[in-house]
Amino acid sequence: MRSETAKVTWPSRRETMITTIMVFVMVALASIFFFAADQIIRYLVTLVLGIH
């Protein structure tokens, strides 16, 4: 098991930080997108159904 672990190329600290930041950015963008899509769909449904 140790020999297999030694063969792994581990990412550097910088690569890990960049990847982590990119994940947070993508999560934020996805959250904004889905919030906007939800608001648009909600508006259209209330418009079609005439709910106030």
C-alpha distance matrix in Angstrom:
0.0 3.8 5.4 5.3 6.4 8.8 10.2 11.3 15.0 15.8 19.5 21.9 23.8 26.8 25.2 23.9 27.4 29.1 27.1 27.8 31.5 31.7 30.4 33.0 35.7 34.9 35.0 38.3 39.8 38.8 40.3 43.5 43.8 43.4 45.8 48.3 47.9 48.4 51.5 53.0 52.4 53.9 56.9 57.5 57.3 59.7 62.0 62.0 62.5 64.9 63.1 64.1
3.8 0.0 3.8 5.4 5.0 6.1 8.8 10.2 13.5 14.1 17.9 19.8 21.7 24.9 23.7 22.6 26.0 27.9 26.3 27.0 30.6 31.1 30.1 32.7 35.3 34.9 35.2 38.3 39.8 39.2 40.7 43.8 44.2 44.1 46.4 48.9 48.7 49.3 52.3 53.8 53.5 54.9 57.9 58.6 58.5 60.9 63.1 63.4 63.9 66.1 64.3 65.1
5.4 3.8 0.0 3.8 5.5 5.1 6.5 9.2 12.5 14.1 17.9 20.0 22.4 25.3 23.8 23.3 26.9 28.3 26.8 28.0 31.4 31.7 31.0 33.7 36.1 35.6 36.2 39.3 40.6 40.0 41.8 44.8 45.0 45.0 47.5 49.8 49.6 50.4 53.4 54.7 54.4 56.1 58.9 59.5 59.5 62.0 64.1 64.2 64.9 67.3 65.7 66.6
5.3 5.4 3.8 0.0 3.8 5.4 5.2 6.8 10.6 12.3 16.0 18.6 21.1 23.7 21.8 21.2 24.9 26.1 24.2 25.5 29.0 28.9 28.1 31.0 33.3 32.5 33.1 36.4 37.5 36.8 38.7 41.6 41.7 41.7 44.3 46.5 46.1 47.0 50.1 51.3 50.9 52.7 55.5 55.9 56.0 58.6 60.6 60.7 61.4 63.8 62.3 63.3
6.4 5.0 5.5 3.8 0.0 3.8 5.4 5.4 8.8 9.5 13.3 15.6 17.8 20.7 19.1 18.2 21.8 23.4 21.6 22.7 26.2 26.5 25.6 28.3 30.8 30.3 30.8 33.9 35.3 34.8 36.5 39.4 39.8 39.9 42.2 44.5 44.4 45.2 48.1 49.5 49.4 50.9 53.7 54.4 54.6 57.0 59.0 59.3 60.0 62.2 60.6 61.4
8.8 6.1 5.1 5.4 3.8 0.0 3.8 5.5 8.0 9.4 13.2 15.0 17.5 20.3 19.0 18.7 22.2 23.7 22.5 23.8 27.1 27.5 27.2 29.9 32.0 31.9 32.7 35.6 36.9 36.7 38.5 41.3 41.7 42.0 44.4 46.5 46.6 47.6 50.4 51.7 51.7 53.4 56.0 56.7 57.1 59.5 61.4 61.8 62.6 64.8 63.2 63.9
10.2 8.8 6.5 5.2 5.4 3.8 0.0 3.8 6.4 9.1 12.7 15.1 18.1 20.3 18.5 18.6 22.3 23.2 21.8 23.6 26.8 26.7 26.5 29.5 31.4 30.9 32.0 35.0 35.9 35.7 37.8 40.4 40.5 41.0 43.6 45.5 45.4 46.6 49.4 50.5 50.5 52.4 55.0 55.5 55.9 58.5 60.2 60.5 61.5 63.8 62.4 63.2
11.3 10.2 9.2 6.8 5.4 5.5 3.8 0.0 3.8 5.9 9.5 12.3 15.2 17.4 15.2 15.1 18.9 19.8 18.1 19.9 23.1 23.0 22.7 25.7 27.6 27.1 28.2 31.2 32.2 31.9 34.0 36.7 36.8 37.3 39.8 41.8 41.7 42.9 45.7 46.8 46.9 48.7 51.3 51.9 52.3 54.8 56.6 56.9 57.9 60.1 58.7 59.5
15.0 13.5 12.5 10.6 8.8 8.0 6.4 3.8 0.0 3.8 6.6 9.2 12.6 14.2 12.1 12.7 16.4 16.9 15.8 18.0 20.8 20.7 20.9 23.9 25.5 25.3 26.8 29.5 30.4 30.5 32.7 35.1 35.3 36.1 38.6 40.3 40.5 41.9 44.5 45.6 45.9 47.8 50.1 50.8 51.5 53.9 55.5 56.1 57.3 59.3 58.0 58.6
15.8 14.1 14.1 12.3 9.5 9.4 9.1 5.9 3.8 0.0 3.8 6.5 9.3 11.5 9.7 9.6 13.2 14.3 13.3 14.9 18.0 18.3 18.4 21.1 23.0 23.1 24.3 26.9 28.1 28.4 30.3 32.7 33.3 34.1 36.2 38.2 38.6 39.8 42.3 43.6 44.1 45.7 48.1 49.0 49.7 51.9 53.6 54.4 55.4 57.3 55.8 56.3
19.5 17.9 17.9 16.0 13.3 13.2 12.7 9.5 6.6 3.8 0.0 3.8 6.6 8.0 5.9 6.3 9.8 10.6 10.0 12.0 14.6 15.0 15.6 18.2 19.8 20.2 21.7 24.0 25.1 25.8 27.7 29.8 30.5 31.6 33.7 35.4 36.0 37.5 39.8 41.0 41.7 43.4 45.6 46.6 47.5 49.6 51.2 52.1 53.3 55.1 53.6 53.9
21.9 19.8 20.0 18.6 15.6 15.0 15.1 12.3 9.2 6.5 3.8 0.0 3.8 5.4 5.2 6.2 8.7 10.0 10.7 12.3 14.3 15.4 16.6 18.6 20.1 21.2 22.7 24.5 25.9 27.0 28.7 30.5 31.6 32.9 34.6 36.4 37.3 38.7 40.8 42.2 43.2 44.7 46.7 47.9 49.0 50.9 52.5 53.6 54.8 56.4 54.8 54.9
23.8 21.7 22.4 21.1 17.8 17.5 18.1 15.2 12.6 9.3 6.6 3.8 0.0 3.8 5.5 5.1 6.2 8.7 10.0 10.5 12.3 14.3 15.4 16.7 18.4 20.0 21.2 22.7 24.5 25.8 27.1 28.9 30.3 31.6 33.0 34.9 36.1 37.4 39.2 40.8 42.0 43.2 45.2 46.7 47.7 49.4 51.1 52.4 53.5 54.9 53.2 53.0
26.8 24.9 25.3 23.7 20.7 20.3 20.3 17.4 14.2 11.5 8.0 5.4 3.8 0.0 3.8 5.4 5.1 6.2 8.6 9.8 10.6 12.3 14.3 15.5 16.5 18.3 20.0 21.2 22.6 24.3 25.8 27.2 28.5 30.3 31.6 33.1 34.5 36.0 37.7 39.1 40.5 41.9 43.6 45.1 46.4 48.1 49.5 50.9 52.3 53.5 52.0 51.8
25.2 23.7 23.8 21.8 19.1 19.0 18.5 15.2 12.1 9.7 5.9 5.2 5.5 3.8 0.0 3.8 5.5 5.2 6.1 8.5 9.9 10.5 12.3 14.4 15.3 16.4 18.3 20.0 21.0 22.4 24.2 25.8 26.8 28.4 30.1 31.6 32.6 34.3 36.2 37.4 38.6 40.2 42.0 43.2 44.5 46.4 47.8 49.0 50.4 51.8 50.4 50.5
23.9 22.6 23.3 21.2 18.2 18.7 18.6 15.1 12.7 9.6 6.3 6.2 5.1 5.4 3.8 0.0 3.8 5.5 5.2 6.1 8.6 9.9 10.6 12.5 14.3 15.4 16.6 18.5 20.0 21.0 22.5 24.5 25.7 26.9 28.5 30.4 31.4 32.7 34.7 36.2 37.2 38.6 40.7 42.0 43.0 44.8 46.5 47.7 48.8 50.3 48.7 48.7
27.4 26.0 26.9 24.9 21.8 22.2 22.3 18.9 16.4 13.2 9.8 8.7 6.2 5.1 5.5 3.8 0.0 3.8 5.5 5.1 6.1 8.6 9.9 10.7 12.3 14.2 15.4 16.6 18.4 20.0 21.1 22.7 24.3 25.8 27.0 28.8 30.2 31.5 33.1 34.8 36.1 37.3 39.2 40.7 41.9 43.5 45.1 46.6 47.7 48.9 47.2 47.0
29.1 27.9 28.3 26.1 23.4 23.7 23.2 19.8 16.9 14.3 10.6 10.0 8.7 6.2 5.2 5.5 3.8 0.0 3.8 5.4 5.2 6.1 8.7 10.0 10.5 12.2 14.2 15.4 16.4 18.2 19.9 21.2 22.4 24.3 25.7 27.1 28.4 30.1 31.7 33.0 34.4 35.9 37.6 39.0 40.3 42.1 43.4 44.8 46.2 47.5 46.1 45.9
27.1 26.3 26.8 24.2 21.6 22.5 21.8 18.1 15.8 13.3 10.0 10.7 10.0 8.6 6.1 5.2 5.5 3.8 0.0 3.8 5.5 5.1 6.2 8.8 9.9 10.5 12.3 14.3 15.3 16.3 18.3 20.0 20.9 22.4 24.2 25.8 26.7 28.2 30.2 31.5 32.6 34.2 36.1 37.3 38.4 40.4 41.8 43.0 44.3 45.8 44.4 44.5
27.8 27.0 28.0 25.5 22.7 23.8 23.6 19.9 18.0 14.9 12.0 12.3 10.5 9.8 8.5 6.1 5.1 5.4 3.8 0.0 3.8 5.4 5.1 6.4 8.7 10.0 10.7 12.5 14.4 15.4 16.6 18.6 20.1 21.2 22.6 24.6 25.7 26.8 28.8 30.5 31.5 32.7 34.8 36.3 37.2 38.9 40.6 42.0 43.0 44.4 42.7 42.6
31.5 30.6 31.4 29.0 26.2 27.1 26.8 23.1 20.8 18.0 14.6 14.3 12.3 10.6 9.9 8.6 6.1 5.2 5.5 3.8 0.0 3.8 5.4 5.1 6.2 8.7 9.9 10.6 12.4 14.2 15.3 16.7 18.4 20.0 21.1 22.7 24.3 25.7 27.2 28.8 30.2 31.5 33.2 34.8 36.1 37.6 39.1 40.7 41.9 43.0 41.4 41.2
31.7 31.1 31.7 28.9 26.5 27.5 26.7 23.0 20.7 18.3 15.0 15.4 14.3 12.3 10.5 9.9 8.6 6.1 5.1 5.4 3.8 0.0 3.8 5.4 5.0 6.1 8.5 9.8 10.5 12.1 14.0 15.3 16.3 18.2 19.8 21.1 22.3 24.0 25.7 27.0 28.3 29.9 31.6 32.9 34.2 36.0 37.3 38.7 40.2 41.5 40.1 40.1
30.4 30.1 31.0 28.1 25.6 27.2 26.5 22.7 20.9 18.4 15.6 16.6 15.4 14.3 12.3 10.6 9.9 8.7 6.2 5.1 5.4 3.8 0.0 3.8 5.5 5.2 6.1 8.6 9.9 10.5 12.1 14.3 15.2 16.3 18.1 19.9 20.8 22.1 24.2 25.7 26.6 28.1 30.1 31.4 32.4 34.3 35.9 37.1 38.3 39.7 38.2 38.4
33.0 32.7 33.7 31.0 28.3 29.9 29.5 25.7 23.9 21.1 18.2 18.6 16.7 15.5 14.4 12.5 10.7 10.0 8.8 6.4 5.1 5.4 3.8 0.0 3.8 5.5 5.1 6.2 8.6 9.9 10.5 12.4 14.2 15.3 16.4 18.4 19.9 20.9 22.5 24.4 25.6 26.7 28.6 30.3 31.3 32.8 34.5 36.1 37.1 38.3 36.6 36.4
35.7 35.3 36.1 33.3 30.8 32.0 31.4 27.6 25.5 23.0 19.8 20.1 18.4 16.5 15.3 14.3 12.3 10.5 9.9 8.7 6.2 5.0 5.5 3.8 0.0 3.8 5.5 5.1 6.2 8.6 9.8 10.7 12.3 14.3 15.3 16.6 18.3 19.9 21.3 22.7 24.3 25.7 27.2 28.7 30.2 31.7 33.1 34.7 36.1 37.1 35.7 35.5
34.9 34.9 35.6 32.5 30.3 31.9 30.9 27.1 25.3 23.1 20.2 21.2 20.0 18.3 16.4 15.4 14.2 12.2 10.5 10.0 8.7 6.1 5.2 5.5 3.8 0.0 3.8 5.4 5.1 6.0 8.4 9.9 10.4 12.1 14.0 15.3 16.2 18.0 19.9 21.0 22.2 23.9 25.7 26.8 28.2 30.1 31.4 32.6 34.1 35.5 34.2 34.4
35.0 35.2 36.2 33.1 30.8 32.7 32.0 28.2 26.8 24.3 21.7 22.7 21.2 20.0 18.3 16.6 15.4 14.2 12.3 10.7 9.9 8.5 6.1 5.1 5.5 3.8 0.0 3.8 5.5 5.1 6.0 8.6 9.8 10.5 12.0 14.2 15.2 16.2 18.2 19.9 20.8 22.1 24.2 25.6 26.5 28.3 30.0 31.3 32.3 33.7 32.2 32.3
38.3 38.3 39.3 36.4 33.9 35.6 35.0 31.2 29.5 26.9 24.0 24.5 22.7 21.2 20.0 18.5 16.6 15.4 14.3 12.5 10.6 9.8 8.6 6.2 5.1 5.4 3.8 0.0 3.8 5.5 5.1 6.3 8.6 10.0 10.5 12.3 14.2 15.3 16.6 18.5 20.0 20.9 22.6 24.4 25.7 27.0 28.6 30.3 31.5 32.4 30.8 30.6
39.8 39.8 40.6 37.5 35.3 36.9 35.9 32.2 30.4 28.1 25.1 25.9 24.5 22.6 21.0 20.0 18.4 16.4 15.3 14.4 12.4 10.5 9.9 8.6 6.2 5.1 5.5 3.8 0.0 3.8 5.4 5.2 6.1 8.6 9.9 10.6 12.2 14.1 15.4 16.6 18.3 19.8 21.2 22.6 24.2 25.9 27.0 28.6 30.1 31.2 30.1 30.0
38.8 39.2 40.0 36.8 34.8 36.7 35.7 31.9 30.5 28.4 25.8 27.0 25.8 24.3 22.4 21.0 20.0 18.2 16.3 15.4 14.2 12.1 10.5 9.9 8.6 6.0 5.1 5.5 3.8 0.0 3.8 5.5 5.0 6.1 8.4 9.8 10.4 12.0 14.1 15.3 16.2 17.9 19.8 21.0 22.2 24.1 25.5 26.7 28.1 29.5 28.3 28.7
40.3 40.7 41.8 38.7 36.5 38.5 37.8 34.0 32.7 30.3 27.7 28.7 27.1 25.8 24.2 22.5 21.1 19.9 18.3 16.6 15.3 14.0 12.1 10.5 9.8 8.4 6.0 5.1 5.4 3.8 0.0 3.8 5.5 5.3 6.0 8.5 9.9 10.4 12.2 14.2 15.3 16.2 18.2 20.0 20.9 22.4 24.1 25.7 26.6 27.8 26.2 26.3
43.5 43.8 44.8 41.6 39.4 41.3 40.4 36.7 35.1 32.7 29.8 30.5 28.9 27.2 25.8 24.5 22.7 21.2 20.0 18.6 16.7 15.3 14.3 12.4 10.7 9.9 8.6 6.3 5.2 5.5 3.8 0.0 3.8 5.6 5.1 6.1 8.6 9.9 10.6 12.3 14.2 15.2 16.5 18.4 20.0 21.2 22.5 24.4 25.7 26.5 25.2 25.0
43.8 44.2 45.0 41.7 39.8 41.7 40.5 36.8 35.3 33.3 30.5 31.6 30.3 28.5 26.8 25.7 24.3 22.4 20.9 20.1 18.4 16.3 15.2 14.2 12.3 10.4 9.8 8.6 6.1 5.0 5.5 3.8 0.0 3.8 5.5 5.2 6.1 8.5 10.0 10.6 12.2 14.1 15.4 16.6 18.2 20.0 21.1 22.5 24.2 25.4 24.4 24.7
43.4 44.1 45.0 41.7 39.9 42.0 41.0 37.3 36.1 34.1 31.6 32.9 31.6 30.3 28.4 26.9 25.8 24.3 22.4 21.2 20.0 18.2 16.3 15.3 14.3 12.1 10.5 10.0 8.6 6.1 5.3 5.6 3.8 0.0 3.8 5.4 4.9 5.9 8.5 9.8 10.3 11.9 14.0 15.2 16.1 18.1 19.6 20.8 22.0 23.5 22.3 22.8
45.8 46.4 47.5 44.3 42.2 44.4 43.6 39.8 38.6 36.2 33.7 34.6 33.0 31.6 30.1 28.5 27.0 25.7 24.2 22.6 21.1 19.8 18.1 16.4 15.3 14.0 12.0 10.5 9.9 8.4 6.0 5.1 5.5 3.8 0.0 3.8 5.5 5.1 6.2 8.7 10.0 10.4 12.3 14.3 15.3 16.5 18.3 20.0 21.0 21.9 20.4 20.4
48.3 48.9 49.8 46.5 44.5 46.5 45.5 41.8 40.3 38.2 35.4 36.4 34.9 33.1 31.6 30.4 28.8 27.1 25.8 24.6 22.7 21.1 19.9 18.4 16.6 15.3 14.2 12.3 10.6 9.8 8.5 6.1 5.2 5.4 3.8 0.0 3.8 5.4 5.1 6.2 8.6 9.8 10.6 12.4 14.2 15.4 16.5 18.4 20.0 20.7 19.8 19.7
47.9 48.7 49.6 46.1 44.4 46.6 45.4 41.7 40.5 38.6 36.0 37.3 36.1 34.5 32.6 31.4 30.2 28.4 26.7 25.7 24.3 22.3 20.8 19.9 18.3 16.2 15.2 14.2 12.2 10.4 9.9 8.6 6.1 4.9 5.5 3.8 0.0 3.8 5.5 5.2 6.1 8.5 9.9 10.6 12.2 14.2 15.2 16.4 18.1 19.5 18.8 19.6
48.4 49.3 50.4 47.0 45.2 47.6 46.6 42.9 41.9 39.8 37.5 38.7 37.4 36.0 34.3 32.7 31.5 30.1 28.2 26.8 25.7 24.0 22.1 20.9 19.9 18.0 16.2 15.3 14.1 12.0 10.4 9.9 8.5 5.9 5.1 5.4 3.8 0.0 3.8 5.5 5.2 6.0 8.5 9.9 10.5 12.2 14.0 15.3 16.2 17.6 16.4 17.1
51.5 52.3 53.4 50.1 48.1 50.4 49.4 45.7 44.5 42.3 39.8 40.8 39.2 37.7 36.2 34.7 33.1 31.7 30.2 28.8 27.2 25.7 24.2 22.5 21.3 19.9 18.2 16.6 15.4 14.1 12.2 10.6 10.0 8.5 6.2 5.1 5.5 3.8 0.0 3.8 5.5 5.0 6.1 8.6 9.9 10.6 12.1 14.3 15.3 15.9 14.7 14.7
53.0 53.8 54.7 51.3 49.5 51.7 50.5 46.8 45.6 43.6 41.0 42.2 40.8 39.1 37.4 36.2 34.8 33.0 31.5 30.5 28.8 27.0 25.7 24.4 22.7 21.0 19.9 18.5 16.6 15.3 14.2 12.3 10.6 9.8 8.7 6.2 5.2 5.5 3.8 0.0 3.8 5.4 5.1 6.2 8.6 10.0 10.5 12.3 14.2 15.0 14.7 15.3
52.4 53.5 54.4 50.9 49.4 51.7 50.5 46.9 45.9 44.1 41.7 43.2 42.0 40.5 38.6 37.2 36.1 34.4 32.6 31.5 30.2 28.3 26.6 25.6 24.3 22.2 20.8 20.0 18.3 16.2 15.3 14.2 12.2 10.3 10.0 8.6 6.1 5.2 5.5 3.8 0.0 3.8 5.4 5.1 6.1 8.6 9.7 10.5 12.0 13.7 13.4 14.8
53.9 54.9 56.1 52.7 50.9 53.4 52.4 48.7 47.8 45.7 43.4 44.7 43.2 41.9 40.2 38.6 37.3 35.9 34.2 32.7 31.5 29.9 28.1 26.7 25.7 23.9 22.1 20.9 19.8 17.9 16.2 15.2 14.1 11.9 10.4 9.8 8.5 6.0 5.0 5.4 3.8 0.0 3.8 5.5 5.2 6.2 8.5 10.0 10.6 11.7 10.5 11.5
56.9 57.9 58.9 55.5 53.7 56.0 55.0 51.3 50.1 48.1 45.6 46.7 45.2 43.6 42.0 40.7 39.2 37.6 36.1 34.8 33.2 31.6 30.1 28.6 27.2 25.7 24.2 22.6 21.2 19.8 18.2 16.5 15.4 14.0 12.3 10.6 9.9 8.5 6.1 5.1 5.4 3.8 0.0 3.8 5.5 5.3 6.1 8.7 10.0 10.2 9.8 10.3
57.5 58.6 59.5 55.9 54.4 56.7 55.5 51.9 50.8 49.0 46.6 47.9 46.7 45.1 43.2 42.0 40.7 39.0 37.3 36.3 34.8 32.9 31.4 30.3 28.7 26.8 25.6 24.4 22.6 21.0 20.0 18.4 16.6 15.2 14.3 12.4 10.6 9.9 8.6 6.2 5.1 5.5 3.8 0.0 3.8 5.5 4.9 6.1 8.5 9.6 10.4 12.0
57.3 58.5 59.5 56.0 54.6 57.1 55.9 52.3 51.5 49.7 47.5 49.0 47.7 46.4 44.5 43.0 41.9 40.3 38.4 37.2 36.1 34.2 32.4 31.3 30.2 28.2 26.5 25.7 24.2 22.2 20.9 20.0 18.2 16.1 15.3 14.2 12.2 10.5 9.9 8.6 6.1 5.2 5.5 3.8 0.0 3.8 5.4 5.2 6.0 8.1 8.3 10.7
59.7 60.9 62.0 58.6 57.0 59.5 58.5 54.8 53.9 51.9 49.6 50.9 49.4 48.1 46.4 44.8 43.5 42.1 40.4 38.9 37.6 36.0 34.3 32.8 31.7 30.1 28.3 27.0 25.9 24.1 22.4 21.2 20.0 18.1 16.5 15.4 14.2 12.2 10.6 10.0 8.6 6.2 5.3 5.5 3.8 0.0 3.8 5.5 5.2 5.5 5.0 7.0
62.0 63.1 64.1 60.6 59.0 61.4 60.2 56.6 55.5 53.6 51.2 52.5 51.1 49.5 47.8 46.5 45.1 43.4 41.8 40.6 39.1 37.3 35.9 34.5 33.1 31.4 30.0 28.6 27.0 25.5 24.1 22.5 21.1 19.6 18.3 16.5 15.2 14.0 12.1 10.5 9.7 8.5 6.1 4.9 5.4 3.8 0.0 3.8 5.7 5.2 7.0 8.6
62.0 63.4 64.2 60.7 59.3 61.8 60.5 56.9 56.1 54.4 52.1 53.6 52.4 50.9 49.0 47.7 46.6 44.8 43.0 42.0 40.7 38.7 37.1 36.1 34.7 32.6 31.3 30.3 28.6 26.7 25.7 24.4 22.5 20.8 20.0 18.4 16.4 15.3 14.3 12.3 10.5 10.0 8.7 6.1 5.2 5.5 3.8 0.0 3.8 5.6 8.1 10.9
62.5 63.9 64.9 61.4 60.0 62.6 61.5 57.9 57.3 55.4 53.3 54.8 53.5 52.3 50.4 48.8 47.7 46.2 44.3 43.0 41.9 40.2 38.3 37.1 36.1 34.1 32.3 31.5 30.1 28.1 26.6 25.7 24.2 22.0 21.0 20.0 18.1 16.2 15.3 14.2 12.0 10.6 10.0 8.5 6.0 5.2 5.7 3.8 0.0 3.8 5.5 9.1
64.9 66.1 67.3 63.8 62.2 64.8 63.8 60.1 59.3 57.3 55.1 56.4 54.9 53.5 51.8 50.3 48.9 47.5 45.8 44.4 43.0 41.5 39.7 38.3 37.1 35.5 33.7 32.4 31.2 29.5 27.8 26.5 25.4 23.5 21.9 20.7 19.5 17.6 15.9 15.0 13.7 11.7 10.2 9.6 8.1 5.5 5.2 5.6 3.8 0.0 3.8 6.4
63.1 64.3 65.7 62.3 60.6 63.2 62.4 58.7 58.0 55.8 53.6 54.8 53.2 52.0 50.4 48.7 47.2 46.1 44.4 42.7 41.4 40.1 38.2 36.6 35.7 34.2 32.2 30.8 30.1 28.3 26.2 25.2 24.4 22.3 20.4 19.8 18.8 16.4 14.7 14.7 13.4 10.5 9.8 10.4 8.3 5.0 7.0 8.1 5.5 3.8 0.0 3.8
64.1 65.1 66.6 63.3 61.4 63.9 63.2 59.5 58.6 56.3 53.9 54.9 53.0 51.8 50.5 48.7 47.0 45.9 44.5 42.6 41.2 40.1 38.4 36.4 35.5 34.4 32.3 30.6 30.0 28.7 26.3 25.0 24.7 22.8 20.4 19.7 19.6 17.1 14.7 15.3 14.8 11.5 10.3 12.0 10.7 7.0 8.6 10.9 9.1 6.4 3.8 0.0
